């Protein structure tokens, strides 16, 4: 009864607080994290086992839907060429800044590596509304930001798979250990590719012919869970498998029927993903967050500046002017989705402590708050300058 009531409270509160967040102009994830904090404050005995299970499903479906809905390998190929250089720059700078910060505070190699990976991804959803509202998404910097965010997720998932497998050794593995890790990753990808190329399309043809209700939708969910399970079997992480599974079935037309997509989104964004973000809020130790002090401030500073500097330099390298490069750098600053998955995995594997967890959550919150207004300011400044230049000419 207690677990049932707490799940009911969470679903209600994530929707109400998520709506409040949207109405005041910030992404709903802020309200969903707050709902988790509220649960920890209001309930003395939180049913963490049940909530953790739903949160794990939420993390799986967060990355599955990212691959299923947002990544199209056919559409990504032409745009990815333009986005590749700035993406590599901003990921490299963010990664280096994260690792450097870990070494400044004398963290272990694995903790510093984890910090670097947590700094690397980008959440396009946070700035997407600003790009759409200002009619900037179809511009060259806008399309490069969108493509870069997708490439970011793919690179971030790969880096996460390396850290997860490293953590099982509790140290940097030997050359043979690294080759074993690489072999497992490649074998997993090979099996998933074969399934995605030859088995999954046939399964969906069969599912469409079935008389049982919602067979295609059920098969999509089964692919998500099977991919997650297979990744765990190869000592990767469930979310990594889910992401790959999502990408593979995104190429199968029968799996992407609009009605099926809306049902998958309903399950994912209606219940599971908000519960995952609420779990993040529940996991925050407010007293620890208050005591992190200079460390938390440096996490925010290093994480945001790494993306901004790397993005600016990388976009200048492909011919963007000053303002376009600044817009790109700001556009890749926010974090929200993959970063929080990385964070929960770090705690689950006992790579990071509560101080690191709280500092990175604070960084995510700050990035969500500051990126959209900064992006709007940069775009309006660029347009004003171009207008002034035309008048002078």
N, C-alpha and C positions, 0 to 999 in steps of 0.2 A: 504493500500500500504506500509506504514512504517513498520508494523508488518511483512508483507510478505518479505520485503527486509532484515529485521534484522534476521529472521529465515534462509533465504537464506545465509546471511553472516555467521551466526553461523555454519550451516552445512558445508559450504565451509572451514571455518577457523579451525573447529575442526578436519577435515580430513587432511588439510595441516599441521597444527601444531602437530597433533598426529603422522603423518608420520615423521616429523622432529624429534620428541621426540624418536620414535622407532629407527631411523637411528643413533642417538647419543648414544643409549644404555639405555634409560630409558622408562618406560611404557608410552603408548600413553595418559593415563589419565593426565599426566603433561601438554602436549600440549593442551588438551581439557580444562583444568582449565585456562590455559593462554589465550585461545580463548575467554572465558567469561570475563576475565579481560580486554582484548583488546576491546571487545564490549562496556564495560562501559566507556573506555577512548575515543573511537572514536565517539560515539553517545551521543548527548546531551539529547535526550528524548527517553529512552529505553522503549519499549513496555513490561513492566514487567509482566502484566497480562497474555499475550499470552505465553511468555517465561516460566513463572511459571507453566502454565498448561502443557506444553510439558515436563518440568522438573519433574513434579509430575508423569506423565506417565513414564518418564525415570526411576525414583526411583522404581516405581511399577514393571517395566520390568527387572530392575537390580536384584531385589530379586526374582522375578518369575523365571528368567532364571537360577539364582543360584540354586534354588530348582529343576527346570526342567532338567537342564543339568549336574550340578555338584554333586548333592546329589542322591545317589542310596542307599536306605535303605537296600537292600539285600547285596550289596558290602560293605556297611559301617559296618555292624555288626561284622565281624571277625576282621577287622582292628581297629575298635573303641575300642575294649577291650584293645589292647596294647596302644592306644593313650589316653585312658580315664584319667589315673593318671597324665601324664605330662600336658594334657589339663586343668584339674582342677587346677593344680598348677599355670600355667601361667595366666589363667583367674583370679584366686583369687588374685595373686600378682598385676596384672595390675589393677584390680578393686580396690584393697586396696590403691594402689598408687594414682589412680585418685581421690578417695574419700578423702584421706589424703591431697592431694594438694588443693582440694576445701576448706577443713577446715583451712589449713594454711592461705589462703587468705580470710577467714571469709565469704565464700559463704553460702547461705542457705542450709538446708539439701537436698532439691530437686535439687538444682544446683550441689551440691557435688555428689549426687547420679547420676545425668546425666553425670558428668565428669567421674565417675567410669565406667558407661556403655559405654561411648565413647572410653575409653581406652581398653575395653575388646576384641573386635573382631580382627581377623587377615585376611590379604589379601594374599592368597597363590599365586595369579596370579603374584604378583610382583617378587617373588623369583622362580617361576616355571621355567622360562627360564634358570636361572642359574643352577637349579637342572638337567634340561634336557641336557643343554650344557656340563655339567661336568659328565654326565652319572651317576648321583647320585640319581635320583628319585626312582629307583627300590631298592636301599639299604634300610636297616631297618630304619635308621633315616629319609630317604626321604619319605618312605611310612607313617611313624608316623607323620611327618610334614604335609603331605597332609591330612591325616585323622583328625589330630588335628584342621586344619584350617576349615574343614567342621563342626566338632563338635562346634568350636568357633562360627560359624555363627548361629547355632541352639541355643546355649546358649545366644548369644548376642541378638537374636530376642526375646527370652523369657524375658530377662532382660529389653529390650526396651518396651515390652508390659506392664510390671509392671510399668515402669516410666511414660509411656503415660497415663495409667489409674490413677496413683497417681497425675499427673499434673492436671487432671480434678477437683480434690479436692482442688488444690493450697496449699496443706499441706499433712502431713502424715495422711492417713485415720485411722479411728478407727478400732478395731478388726472386727466389723461388716462390715466396708468398705472394709477391706482386704479380708474377706470371700466373699463379693459381687464381688470383682475384680476376685478372683480365680474362682468363680462360672461362671462368664461370659467367662473367658478364656477356662475353661473346656467345657462349653456348645458349644462355637464356635468350639473347636477342635472335639467334639463329632459329631456335625452336618457335619463338613468338612470330618471327617472319614467316616460317613455313605454315604455321597455323593460320596466320592472317591472310596468306596468299592462297592457300588451298582448302583449308578446313572451314574456317569461319564463313566465307561466302556461301558454301554449300549448306551449312547449318541454317543460315538465314533464309535461303530459298525454301528449305524444308519447313522452317518455322512459319513462313508466310502461308504455306499450304495447310497448316494445322487448323483443326476446328476449335481447339482449346482457345479460350479468350486470352488476349494480350500475350501471345506466344513470342512475338518479335521483341516486345519490351522485356519479357522475362529473359530472353537470350542475351540481350544487351547487358542486363544486370549480371547474368551468369558470367559473361566475358570479363566484366569488371572484377568480380570476385575470384574467378579462376586465375586471371592474370596476376592479381595480388597474391594469391596462394602460391603460384608457380615461382614468383620472385622470392618469396620467403623460403621456398624449397631450395633455391640456389643461394641462400644466405644473403640476399639483397634485402630490400625492404618492400613491404606490400604496396606502398604508395608508388614506388618506382615501376612496379609491374602494372599497376592500374593505369598509369600515365601512358606506358607503351601500348597497353591493350586499347586504350581510348584512341590513340593515333591510328592503330591498325584498322579498327572498325569504322573510323571516320572516312575511310576510303571505300566502304561498302555501301552502295546506294540504298539497299533494302534496310540497312541498320540506321539510316539517317532520314527515314520518312518523318515528315514534320510532326505527325501525331506522336510518334515514338520519342522523338527528341523532347517534345514538351512534357511527356510523362517522366522521362529521365531527369529533366530539369526540375520538375515538380518534386520528385523524391529527393534530389540532391540539394537544391537551393531552398525547397520548402521546409525540410526538416533536418537532414543530416549535416550539411555544411554549416548552417547556423549553430547547431549543437557543438560542432568542432570548435568554432570561434568562441562560443560560450565556455567551453572547457579550457581554452587558453586563459580567459578571464578568471576562471575558478582556480587555475594553477598559479596565478600571480600572488605572491606574498607581499602585501602592501607595506609591511614593516621593512622587508628587505629592500623594496623599491625606494623607500625613503632613505635607506642607509647606504645605497650604492654610490651616492655623491658624485665625485669627479669621474668615476668609471662610466656611469650611465651617460653623463654629458659627453664624454669622449666617444662612446659608442655611437651616439647620435651624430656627432660632428664628423667622425671618420667615415661612417657608413654613407651619409649624404654627400659629403665632399668627394669621396672616392668615385661615386657614380657621376657627379657633376663634372669633375675634372676629366675623368676618363672619357665620358660622353662628349665633352666639348672638344678635346684633342682629337678623338676618333672621327667626329663628324667634320672637323676642319680638314682632316686628312683626305676626305672624299669630296671636298670642294664647297662645303657649306660656308656661308658668310658668318660674321660674328654673332648676329642675333639668331640665325638658324641653329648654329652650334650651341648657343646658350639654351634655346628652346629644347633641343634634343637632350642636353645634359640634365635639365630640370625634368623633362618628360620621363626619364628612366630612373629618377630618384626614389619614387614611392615603392613601398613593400606592403604586402598584405596576405597573399595566399600561400605560395610555395615556401616563403620564408617562415611562416608559422608552422607549416608541416615539418620543415627542417628543425625548427626549435623543439617541437614535441618529441621528435625522434632523438635529438640530442639528450633530452632529459630521460627518455625511456631507456636509452643505452648507457646512461650515467656518464656521458662525456662531459656535460656541463653542470655547473651548480646553480643554485637559485639566483645568485648575483648576476651571472651571465644571462640567464633566462629573463630576469626582470629588465636588465639593461636593453636587451634586444627587443623585447615587447615594447618598451618605451620608445625605442627607435622607430618601430613600425607605426606606432600611434602618431609620433611627431611627423613622420614622412607623409602619412595620410592627411594630416592637417595642413602642412605647409606647401605641399607640391601643387595642388590645384590653383590656389591664389597666385603663387609665384609664376606658374605657367601662363595664367591669364594675363598677368602684368607684362611678361616677356613678349607674348604674342601681340598685345595691344601696342607696346613700345615699338616693336618691329614694324607694324603697320603704319604707325604714326610717322616713323622715320622715312618709310618708303613714300608716303604721301607727301611729306615735306620735300623729299628729293625730287619728286615729279613736279611739284610747284616751282621749285628753283630752276629746274630744267626748262 
